[in-house]
Amino acid sequence: MEAEVRKPLRATKDVTRPATINMPKKDKAPEPEVTRAGQARPAMARYRLQVDRQTKATFAALEDAQRAGQAIKKSFPVVQVSIYDAEQSTQASLD
């Protein structure tokens, strides 16, 4: 028996290739930088009001921070409310 030899199939010259499409080139103009409102870090004041160790608001005056902290503590007595002084690196708990 003779071994049958298979030849690979080749495309004939009669096969046409699809035409290429020339797309217009895009301008490489710099895109303006857009900042989203929620991505910029807020400016931190000296006194930070923290509820359960999460900073909720910042205040320039200690009295304002204490007033806001007392209002939160009165509404939600279970949570831990404290005021952090960024300049002296101290934390005072509101009871």
C-alpha positions in Angstrom: 0.0 0.0 0.0 1.2 3.4 -0.8 1.0 6.1 1.8 -1.3 8.8 0.8 0.4 12.2 1.1 -1.8 15.2 1.9 -0.9 18.5 0.5 -1.8 21.7 2.5 -4.5 23.8 1.0 -3.3 27.0 -0.4 -5.2 30.1 -1.4 -5.3 30.6 -5.1 -4.4 33.8 -6.8 -8.0 34.3 -7.8 -9.0 35.0 -4.2 -9.4 38.7 -3.6 -8.6 40.4 -0.3 -11.0 42.9 1.2 -10.2 46.5 0.5 -8.5 48.4 3.3 -10.3 51.5 4.7 -8.3 54.6 5.4 -9.6 56.3 8.5 -8.9 60.0 9.1 -6.2 60.6 11.6 -7.3 62.0 15.0 -5.9 65.3 16.2 -3.7 64.8 19.2 -4.8 67.9 21.0 -4.3 67.8 24.7 -7.5 67.1 26.6 -8.3 69.6 29.4 -8.0 68.1 32.9 -11.3 67.6 34.5 -11.4 67.3 38.2 -14.4 65.6 39.7 -16.1 67.2 42.7 -15.8 64.1 44.9 -12.1 63.4 44.3 -10.4 66.4 45.6 -9.4 66.2 49.3 -11.3 68.7 51.5 -9.3 71.3 53.3 -8.8 70.1 56.9 -9.2 72.6 59.7 -7.5 72.3 63.1 -10.3 70.5 65.0 -11.7 67.3 63.5 -15.0 65.8 64.8 -14.7 62.0 64.8 -17.6 59.6 65.2 -16.5 56.0 65.8 -13.0 57.0 64.8 -14.1 58.3 61.4 -13.7 62.0 60.6 -17.0 63.6 59.8 -16.3 67.3 59.9 -13.6 69.8 60.6 -13.8 73.1 62.5 -11.5 76.1 63.0 -12.8 76.7 66.6 -13.0 74.2 69.4 -16.3 75.5 70.6 -18.0 74.8 67.2 -16.6 71.3 67.2 -17.8 70.6 70.8 -21.3 72.0 70.0 -21.6 69.7 66.9 -20.2 66.7 68.9 -22.7 67.3 71.7 -25.6 67.4 69.2 -24.5 64.1 67.7 -24.0 62.5 71.1 -27.4 63.6 72.2 -29.1 62.2 69.1 -27.0 58.9 69.1 -25.8 58.2 72.7 -24.2 54.8 71.7 -21.6 56.2 69.3 -18.2 57.3 70.4 -17.7 61.0 69.6 -14.3 62.7 70.0 -12.5 65.8 68.8 -9.0 65.6 67.4 -6.6 68.6 67.6 -4.4 68.3 64.6 -1.8 70.9 65.8 -1.2 69.3 69.2 -2.0 65.8 68.1 -4.4 65.2 71.0 -7.8 63.6 71.1 -10.6 64.5 73.6 -13.6 62.2 74.0 -17.0 63.7 74.6 -19.0 61.9 77.2 
